[in-house]
Amino acid sequence: MTVKILIKRKVSADKAGELKDLVMQLRALSIKQPGYVSGESLKNMDKPDEYLVVSTWGSVEAWKTWLSGKERADIQGKIDALLGQKTEYEMYQYRD
């Protein structure tokens, strides 16, 4: 069953460009992963330091495989170091 992953991050304006570059690296890798469907990056209009990535995967298993991958973890570590906090993840599925 298809799942949507909400990936939330907060970053100061002076580090937003670095975050964008790292997120684009993740996107370039993710599109090659089995089960990847789509993704979009959004900036909160009311809170300009908040960013959201909505990622769609063909299954929970496909997402978890990507989440536990070394290449992704390496880039994610750089993102969390840049932010000074852990990235938040939430998983949703379509309602039956």
VOZAPA-861157 format. One record per residue: residue in one letter; z, x negated, y negated of N, C-alpha, C, O, CB in turn; residue number from 1; chain. Coordinates in steps of 0.1 Angstrom, whole numbers, plus 5000, padded with zeros to 4 digits. Atoms other than C-alpha are relative to their C-alpha. Glycine has a CB too. Layout:
BEGIN
+------+------+------+------+-------+-------+-------+------+------+------+------+------+------+-------+-------+-------+-----+-------+
! rest ! n_c3 ! n_c1 ! n_c2 ! ca_c3 ! ca_c1 ! ca_c2 ! c_c3 ! c_c1 ! c_c2 ! o_c3 ! o_c1 ! o_c2 ! cb_c3 ! cb_c1 ! cb_c2 !  nr ! kette !
+------+------+------+------+-------+-------+-------+------+------+------+------+------+------+-------+-------+-------+-----+-------+
!    A !    Z !    X !    Y !     Z !     X !     Y !    Z !    X !    Y !    Z !    X !    Y !     Z !     X !     Y ! NUM !     A !
...
+------+------+------+------+-------+-------+-------+------+------+------+------+------+------+-------+-------+-------+-----+-------+
END
This chain:
BEGIN
+------+------+------+------+-------+-------+-------+------+------+------+------+------+------+-------+-------+-------+-----+-------+
! rest ! n_c3 ! n_c1 ! n_c2 ! ca_c3 ! ca_c1 ! ca_c2 ! c_c3 ! c_c1 ! c_c2 ! o_c3 ! o_c1 ! o_c2 ! cb_c3 ! cb_c1 ! cb_c2 !  nr ! kette !
+------+------+------+------+-------+-------+-------+------+------+------+------+------+------+-------+-------+-------+-----+-------+
!    M ! 5000 ! 4992 ! 5012 !  5000 !  5000 !  5000 ! 5000 ! 4991 ! 4988 ! 5007 ! 4981 ! 4987 !  5012 !  5010 !  5000 !   1 !     A !
!    T ! 5001 ! 5008 ! 5013 !  4991 !  4987 !  4965 ! 5013 ! 5000 ! 4993 ! 5020 ! 5011 ! 4992 !  4988 !  5006 !  4992 !   2 !     A !
!    V ! 4988 ! 5001 ! 5008 !  5019 !  4975 !  4944 ! 4997 ! 4994 ! 4986 ! 4988 ! 4986 ! 4984 !  5011 !  4991 !  5007 !   3 !     A !
!    K ! 5001 ! 5006 ! 5013 !  5023 !  4967 !  4907 ! 5012 ! 4992 ! 4997 ! 5024 ! 4996 ! 5000 !  4999 !  5012 !  4989 !   4 !     A !
!    I ! 4989 ! 5009 ! 5003 !  5044 !  4938 !  4896 ! 5001 ! 4999 ! 4985 ! 4991 ! 4995 ! 4978 !  4998 !  4986 !  5007 !   5 !     A !
!    L ! 4998 ! 5001 ! 5015 !  5059 !  4938 !  4861 ! 5008 ! 4986 ! 4998 ! 5019 ! 4985 ! 5004 !  5008 !  5012 !  4994 !   6 !     A !
!    I ! 4994 ! 5013 ! 5002 !  5067 !  4902 !  4850 ! 5003 ! 4999 ! 4985 ! 4994 ! 4999 ! 4976 !  4990 !  4989 !  5004 !   7 !     A !
!    K ! 4995 ! 4999 ! 5014 !  5088 !  4901 !  4818 ! 5005 ! 4986 ! 4996 ! 5012 ! 4979 ! 5003 !  5011 !  5010 !  4998 !   8 !     A !
!    R ! 4996 ! 5013 ! 5006 !  5093 !  4870 !  4796 ! 5003 ! 5002 ! 4985 ! 4997 ! 5010 ! 4978 !  4990 !  4989 !  5003 !   9 !     A !
!    K ! 4998 ! 5001 ! 5014 !  5108 !  4863 !  4762 ! 4998 ! 4985 ! 4996 ! 5003 ! 4976 ! 5003 !  5015 !  5004 !  4997 !  10 !     A !
!    V ! 5003 ! 5014 ! 5005 !  5096 !  4832 !  4742 ! 5000 ! 5000 ! 4985 ! 4995 ! 5010 ! 4979 !  4987 !  4995 !  5006 !  11 !     A !
!    S ! 5001 ! 5002 ! 5014 !  5100 !  4820 !  4707 ! 4986 ! 4998 ! 4995 ! 4977 ! 4993 ! 5003 !  5009 !  4989 !  4995 !  12 !     A !
!    A ! 5014 ! 5001 ! 5006 !  5069 !  4821 !  4684 ! 4995 ! 4986 ! 5001 ! 4983 ! 4984 ! 5004 !  5000 !  5005 !  4986 !  13 !     A !
!    D ! 5005 ! 5014 ! 4999 !  5067 !  4783 !  4684 ! 4996 ! 4995 ! 5014 ! 4990 ! 4985 ! 5015 !  5010 !  4991 !  4994 !  14 !     A !
!    K ! 5003 ! 5004 ! 4986 !  5064 !  4782 !  4722 ! 4990 ! 5010 ! 5006 ! 4987 ! 5008 ! 5018 !  5013 !  4999 !  5008 !  15 !     A !
!    A ! 5009 ! 4990 ! 4995 !  5041 !  4812 !  4726 ! 4987 ! 4994 ! 5005 ! 4981 ! 4999 ! 5015 !  4997 !  5011 !  4990 !  16 !     A !
!    G ! 5012 ! 5006 ! 4996 !  5010 !  4790 !  4728 ! 5001 ! 4993 ! 5014 ! 4992 ! 4994 ! 5022 !  4995 !  4991 !  4990 !  17 !     A !
!    E ! 4997 ! 5007 ! 4988 !  5025 !  4769 !  4756 ! 5001 ! 5010 ! 5012 ! 4996 ! 5008 ! 5023 !  5012 !  4992 !  5000 !  18 !     A !
!    L ! 4998 ! 4989 ! 4990 !  5035 !  4801 !  4775 ! 4986 ! 5005 ! 5004 ! 4983 ! 5007 ! 5016 !  5009 !  5011 !  4995 !  19 !     A !
!    K ! 5014 ! 4994 ! 4997 !  4999 !  4815 !  4772 ! 4992 ! 4990 ! 5009 ! 4986 ! 4995 ! 5019 !  4992 !  5002 !  4987 !  20 !     A !
!    D ! 5007 ! 5009 ! 4991 !  4985 !  4783 !  4787 ! 5005 ! 5000 ! 5014 ! 4997 ! 5000 ! 5023 !  5001 !  4986 !  4994 !  21 !     A !
!    L ! 4994 ! 5000 ! 4987 !  5009 !  4783 !  4816 ! 4996 ! 5013 ! 5008 ! 4993 ! 5013 ! 5020 !  5015 !  4998 !  4999 !  22 !     A !
!    V ! 5003 ! 4988 ! 4993 !  5003 !  4820 !  4823 ! 4985 ! 5001 ! 5004 ! 4982 ! 5006 ! 5014 !  5003 !  5012 !  4990 !  23 !     A !
!    M ! 5014 ! 5001 ! 4997 !  4965 !  4814 !  4822 ! 4998 ! 4991 ! 5013 ! 4989 ! 4994 ! 5021 !  4992 !  4995 !  4989 !  24 !     A !
!    Q ! 5001 ! 5008 ! 4987 !  4970 !  4787 !  4849 ! 5004 ! 5008 ! 5012 ! 4998 ! 5008 ! 5022 !  5010 !  4987 !  4998 !  25 !     A !
!    L ! 4996 ! 4991 ! 4989 !  4989 !  4812 !  4870 ! 4989 ! 5010 ! 5003 ! 4986 ! 5013 ! 5015 !  5013 !  5007 !  4997 !  26 !     A !
!    R ! 5010 ! 4990 ! 4998 !  4962 !  4838 !  4865 ! 4988 ! 4994 ! 5008 ! 4982 ! 5000 ! 5017 !  4995 !  5006 !  4987 !  27 !     A !
!    A ! 5011 ! 5007 ! 4994 !  4935 !  4813 !  4875 ! 5002 ! 4998 ! 5015 ! 4993 ! 4999 ! 5023 !  4997 !  4986 !  4993 !  28 !     A !
!    L ! 4997 ! 5001 ! 4985 !  4953 !  4806 !  4908 ! 5002 ! 5013 ! 5007 ! 4997 ! 5014 ! 5018 !  5013 !  4992 !  5001 !  29 !     A !
!    S ! 4998 ! 4987 ! 4993 !  4963 !  4842 !  4915 ! 4988 ! 5007 ! 5004 ! 4987 ! 5013 ! 5014 !  5009 !  5008 !  4991 !  30 !     A !
!    I ! 5012 ! 4993 ! 4997 !  4928 !  4855 !  4914 ! 4993 ! 4996 ! 5013 ! 4985 ! 5002 ! 5018 !  4990 !  5000 !  4988 !  31 !     A !
!    K ! 5005 ! 5006 ! 4987 !  4920 !  4833 !  4944 ! 5008 ! 5004 ! 5012 ! 5004 ! 5001 ! 5023 !  4999 !  4985 !  4999 !  32 !     A !
!    Q ! 4991 ! 4997 ! 4989 !  4948 !  4847 !  4965 ! 4996 ! 5013 ! 5007 ! 4992 ! 5022 ! 5001 !  5015 !  5001 !  4994 !  33 !     A !
!    P ! 5003 ! 4988 ! 4992 !  4943 !  4872 !  4993 ! 5009 ! 5011 ! 4995 ! 5021 ! 5009 ! 4994 !  5002 !  4997 !  5015 !  34 !     A !
!    G ! 4992 ! 4989 ! 5004 !  4955 !  4906 !  4982 ! 5001 ! 5002 ! 4985 ! 5006 ! 5013 ! 4980 !  5013 !  4999 !  5006 !  35 !     A !
!    Y ! 4999 ! 4998 ! 5015 !  4952 !  4900 !  4944 ! 4990 ! 5010 ! 4996 ! 4978 ! 5010 ! 5001 !  4997 !  4986 !  4993 !  36 !     A !
!    V ! 5009 ! 4990 ! 5005 !  4936 !  4930 !  4927 ! 4997 ! 4998 ! 4985 ! 4985 ! 4998 ! 4982 !  5006 !  5014 !  5003 !  37 !     A !
!    S ! 5002 ! 5001 ! 5014 !  4941 !  4926 !  4890 ! 5012 ! 4996 ! 4992 ! 5023 ! 4996 ! 4998 !  4994 !  5013 !  4994 !  38 !     A !
!    G ! 4989 ! 5004 ! 5009 !  4963 !  4915 !  4861 ! 4997 ! 5001 ! 4986 ! 4985 ! 5000 ! 4982 !  5005 !  4986 !  5003 !  39 !     A !
!    E ! 5002 ! 4999 ! 5015 !  4968 !  4920 !  4824 ! 5012 ! 4994 ! 4994 ! 5023 ! 4996 ! 4999 !  4996 !  5014 !  4996 !  40 !     A !
!    S ! 4989 ! 5005 ! 5008 !  4990 !  4903 !  4798 ! 5001 ! 5007 ! 4987 ! 4991 ! 5010 ! 4980 !  4997 !  4984 !  4998 !  41 !     A !
!    L ! 4997 ! 4991 ! 5011 !  5006 !  4923 !  4771 ! 5011 ! 4993 ! 4991 ! 5020 ! 4987 ! 4997 !  5004 !  5014 !  5004 !  42 !     A !
!    K ! 4990 ! 5004 ! 5009 !  5027 !  4915 !  4740 ! 5007 ! 5012 ! 4994 ! 5000 ! 5021 ! 4990 !  4994 !  4990 !  4989 !  43 !     A !
!    N ! 4993 ! 4988 ! 5005 !  5054 !  4939 !  4729 ! 4998 ! 5001 ! 4985 ! 5001 ! 4991 ! 4977 !  5016 !  4999 !  5003 !  44 !     A !
!    M ! 5003 ! 4998 ! 5015 !  5045 !  4953 !  4694 ! 5013 ! 5001 ! 4992 ! 5013 ! 4997 ! 4981 !  4991 !  5012 !  4998 !  45 !     A !
!    D ! 4987 ! 4998 ! 5007 !  5081 !  4961 !  4685 ! 5009 ! 4987 ! 5001 ! 5017 ! 4985 ! 4993 !  5007 !  5012 !  5006 !  46 !     A !
!    K ! 4992 ! 5013 ! 4997 !  5096 !  4928 !  4699 ! 4990 ! 4989 ! 5003 ! 4987 ! 4986 ! 5014 !  5010 !  5002 !  5011 !  47 !     A !
!    P ! 5011 ! 5010 ! 4998 !  5070 !  4900 !  4693 ! 5004 ! 4988 ! 5009 ! 4995 ! 4981 ! 5012 !  4996 !  4996 !  4987 !  48 !     A !
!    D ! 4996 ! 5011 ! 4991 !  5090 !  4876 !  4714 ! 4999 ! 5004 ! 5015 ! 5002 ! 4995 ! 5024 !  5013 !  4994 !  4997 !  49 !     A !
!    E ! 5000 ! 4995 ! 4986 !  5086 !  4897 !  4746 ! 4985 ! 5002 ! 5005 ! 4977 ! 5007 ! 4998 !  5007 !  5014 !  5001 !  50 !     A !
!    Y ! 5013 ! 5000 ! 4994 !  5056 !  4894 !  4769 ! 5001 ! 5007 ! 5014 ! 5011 ! 5005 ! 5020 !  4994 !  4986 !  5001 !  51 !     A !
!    L ! 5000 ! 4993 ! 4987 !  5047 !  4915 !  4800 ! 4987 ! 4997 ! 5007 ! 4976 ! 4998 ! 5001 !  5002 !  5015 !  4998 !  52 !     A !
!    V ! 5012 ! 5001 ! 4991 !  5022 !  4907 !  4828 ! 5001 ! 5011 ! 5010 ! 5012 ! 5013 ! 5017 !  4999 !  4986 !  5006 !  53 !     A !
!    V ! 5001 ! 4990 ! 4990 !  5012 !  4936 !  4849 ! 4990 ! 4995 ! 5011 ! 4978 ! 4994 ! 5008 !  4996 !  5014 !  4994 !  54 !     A !
!    S ! 5009 ! 5006 ! 4990 !  4998 !  4923 !  4882 ! 5000 ! 5010 ! 5012 ! 5010 ! 5016 ! 5016 !  5006 !  4987 !  5005 !  55 !     A !
!    T ! 5002 ! 4991 ! 4990 !  4984 !  4945 !  4909 ! 4996 ! 4993 ! 5013 ! 4987 ! 4984 ! 5013 !  4989 !  5011 !  4997 !  56 !     A !
!    W ! 5002 ! 5007 ! 4987 !  4984 !  4934 !  4946 ! 4998 ! 5011 ! 5011 ! 5003 ! 5022 ! 5010 !  5012 !  4992 !  5004 !  57 !     A !
!    G ! 5004 ! 4990 ! 4990 !  4970 !  4951 !  4977 ! 5011 ! 5003 ! 5009 ! 5011 ! 5014 ! 5016 !  4989 !  4994 !  5008 !  58 !     A !
!    S ! 4988 ! 4997 ! 4992 !  5004 !  4949 !  4995 ! 5012 ! 4992 ! 4995 ! 5010 ! 4982 ! 4988 !  4996 !  4997 !  5015 !  59 !     A !
!    V ! 4987 ! 5007 ! 5003 !  5040 !  4938 !  4991 ! 4999 ! 4986 ! 5007 ! 5003 ! 4976 ! 5001 !  5012 !  5008 !  5006 !  60 !     A !
!    E ! 5000 ! 5012 ! 4993 !  5033 !  4911 !  5017 ! 4991 ! 4990 ! 4992 ! 4994 ! 4978 ! 4991 !  4994 !  5002 !  5014 !  61 !     A !
!    A ! 5009 ! 5009 ! 5008 !  5004 !  4896 !  4996 ! 5007 ! 4995 ! 4988 ! 5006 ! 4983 ! 4985 !  4987 !  5008 !  4996 !  62 !     A !
!    W ! 4993 ! 5004 ! 5012 !  5026 !  4896 !  4965 ! 5011 ! 4989 ! 5004 ! 5013 ! 4979 ! 4998 !  5007 !  5012 !  4993 !  63 !     A !
!    K ! 4989 ! 5009 ! 4996 !  5055 !  4879 !  4984 ! 4995 ! 4986 ! 5005 ! 5001 ! 4976 ! 5002 !  5008 !  5006 !  5011 !  64 !     A !
!    T ! 5006 ! 5012 ! 4997 !  5032 !  4853 !  4998 ! 4997 ! 4992 ! 4988 ! 4999 ! 4980 ! 4987 !  4987 !  5002 !  5009 !  65 !     A !
!    W ! 5003 ! 5007 ! 5013 !  5020 !  4844 !  4963 ! 5013 ! 4996 ! 4993 ! 5013 ! 4985 ! 4989 !  4992 !  5010 !  4991 !  66 !     A !
!    L ! 4988 ! 5003 ! 5006 !  5055 !  4845 !  4950 ! 5007 ! 4988 ! 5005 ! 5013 ! 4980 ! 4998 !  5010 !  5012 !  5000 !  67 !     A !
!    S ! 4994 ! 5011 ! 4993 !  5067 !  4820 !  4975 ! 4992 ! 4987 ! 5001 ! 4996 ! 4977 ! 5006 !  5004 !  5004 !  5014 !  68 !     A !
!    G ! 5009 ! 5012 ! 4999 !  5038 !  4796 !  4972 ! 5004 ! 4989 ! 4991 ! 5009 ! 4991 ! 4980 !  4986 !  5004 !  4996 !  69 !     A !
!    K ! 4995 ! 5012 ! 5007 !  5044 !  4760 !  4960 ! 4992 ! 4999 ! 4987 ! 4999 ! 4996 ! 4977 !  4997 !  4988 !  5008 !  70 !     A !
!    E ! 5007 ! 5002 ! 5012 !  5016 !  4759 !  4934 ! 5005 ! 5010 ! 4989 ! 5007 ! 5006 ! 4978 !  4985 !  5003 !  5002 !  71 !     A !
!    R ! 4994 ! 4990 ! 5010 !  5029 !  4791 !  4917 ! 5014 ! 4996 ! 4996 ! 5017 ! 4997 ! 4984 !  5000 !  5014 !  5007 !  72 !     A !
!    A ! 4986 ! 5004 ! 5003 !  5065 !  4779 !  4919 ! 5000 ! 4988 ! 4990 ! 5009 ! 4987 ! 4982 !  5007 !  4996 !  5013 !  73 !     A !
!    D ! 5000 ! 5012 ! 5009 !  5056 !  4746 !  4902 ! 4997 ! 5004 ! 4986 ! 5004 ! 5000 ! 4976 !  4989 !  4990 !  5005 !  74 !     A !
!    I ! 5003 ! 4995 ! 5014 !  5040 !  4764 !  4872 ! 5011 ! 5009 ! 4995 ! 5015 ! 5008 ! 4983 !  4986 !  5008 !  5000 !  75 !     A !
!    Q ! 4989 ! 4991 ! 5004 !  5067 !  4790 !  4872 ! 5012 ! 4993 ! 4995 ! 5019 ! 4997 ! 4986 !  5004 !  5010 !  5011 !  76 !     A !
!    G ! 4989 ! 5008 ! 5005 !  5093 !  4763 !  4869 ! 4998 ! 4995 ! 4986 ! 5008 ! 4994 ! 4979 !  5002 !  4988 !  5010 !  77 !     A !
!    K ! 5003 ! 5004 ! 5014 !  5076 !  4750 !  4838 ! 5002 ! 5011 ! 4990 ! 5007 ! 5009 ! 4979 !  4985 !  4995 !  4999 !  78 !     A !
!    I ! 4998 ! 4988 ! 5008 !  5076 !  4785 !  4824 ! 5014 ! 5003 ! 4997 ! 5019 ! 5004 ! 4986 !  4993 !  5013 !  5006 !  79 !     A !
!    D ! 4985 ! 4997 ! 5002 !  5113 !  4791 !  4830 ! 5006 ! 4989 ! 4992 ! 5015 ! 4992 ! 4984 !  5006 !  5001 !  5014 !  80 !     A !
!    A ! 4994 ! 5011 ! 5008 !  5121 !  4756 !  4815 ! 4996 ! 5003 ! 4985 ! 5004 ! 5000 ! 4977 !  4995 !  4987 !  5005 !  81 !     A !
!    L ! 5005 ! 4998 ! 5014 !  5100 !  4765 !  4784 ! 5008 ! 5012 ! 4994 ! 5012 ! 5011 ! 4982 !  4985 !  5004 !  5000 !  82 !     A !
!    L ! 4993 ! 4988 ! 5005 !  5118 !  4799 !  4781 ! 5015 ! 4998 ! 4999 ! 5022 ! 5004 ! 4991 !  4997 !  5012 !  5009 !  83 !     A !
!    G ! 4986 ! 5002 ! 4999 !  5152 !  4786 !  4789 ! 5008 ! 5011 ! 5007 ! 5020 ! 5012 ! 5006 !  5006 !  4999 !  4986 !  84 !     A !
!    Q ! 4994 ! 4989 ! 4992 !  5158 !  4815 !  4812 ! 4990 ! 5003 ! 5011 ! 4978 ! 5000 ! 5011 !  5003 !  5012 !  4992 !  85 !     A !
!    K ! 5009 ! 4996 ! 4989 !  5144 !  4830 !  4844 ! 4991 ! 5011 ! 4996 ! 4995 ! 5020 ! 4989 !  5009 !  5004 !  5013 !  86 !     A !
!    T ! 5009 ! 4989 ! 5002 !  5114 !  4852 !  4844 ! 5005 ! 5012 ! 5008 ! 5010 ! 5010 ! 5019 !  4986 !  4996 !  5004 !  87 !     A !
!    E ! 4995 ! 4988 ! 4993 !  5122 !  4888 !  4854 ! 4988 ! 5006 ! 5007 ! 4977 ! 5007 ! 5002 !  5006 !  5010 !  4990 !  88 !     A !
!    Y ! 5010 ! 4994 ! 4993 !  5102 !  4905 !  4881 ! 5005 ! 5014 ! 5005 ! 5016 ! 5016 ! 5008 !  4996 !  4992 !  5013 !  89 !     A !
!    E ! 4997 ! 4987 ! 4995 !  5101 !  4942 !  4890 ! 4987 ! 5005 ! 5008 ! 4976 ! 5003 ! 5004 !  5003 !  5011 !  4989 !  90 !     A !
!    M ! 5011 ! 4996 ! 4992 !  5080 !  4957 !  4918 ! 4999 ! 5016 ! 5001 ! 5010 ! 5022 ! 5003 !  5001 !  4994 !  5015 !  91 !     A !
!    Y ! 5002 ! 4985 ! 4999 !  5066 !  4993 !  4918 ! 4988 ! 5003 ! 5009 ! 4979 ! 4995 ! 5011 !  4997 !  5006 !  4985 !  92 !     A !
!    Q ! 5011 ! 4996 ! 4992 !  5044 !  5012 !  4941 ! 4996 ! 5014 ! 4995 ! 5003 ! 5021 ! 4988 !  5004 !  5001 !  5015 !  93 !     A !
!    Y ! 5005 ! 4987 ! 5004 !  5023 !  5043 !  4935 ! 5008 ! 5011 ! 5007 ! 5011 ! 5010 ! 5019 !  4985 !  5002 !  5003 !  94 !     A !
!    R ! 4992 ! 4989 ! 4995 !  5042 !  5075 !  4940 ! 4991 ! 5009 ! 5009 ! 4980 ! 5012 ! 5006 !  5006 !  5009 !  4989 !  95 !     A !
!    D ! 5007 ! 4991 ! 4991 !  5031 !  5096 !  4970 ! 5000 ! 5014 ! 4996 ! 4994 ! 5023 ! 5002 !  5005 !  4999 !  5014 !  96 !     A !
+------+------+------+------+-------+-------+-------+------+------+------+------+------+------+-------+-------+-------+-----+-------+
END
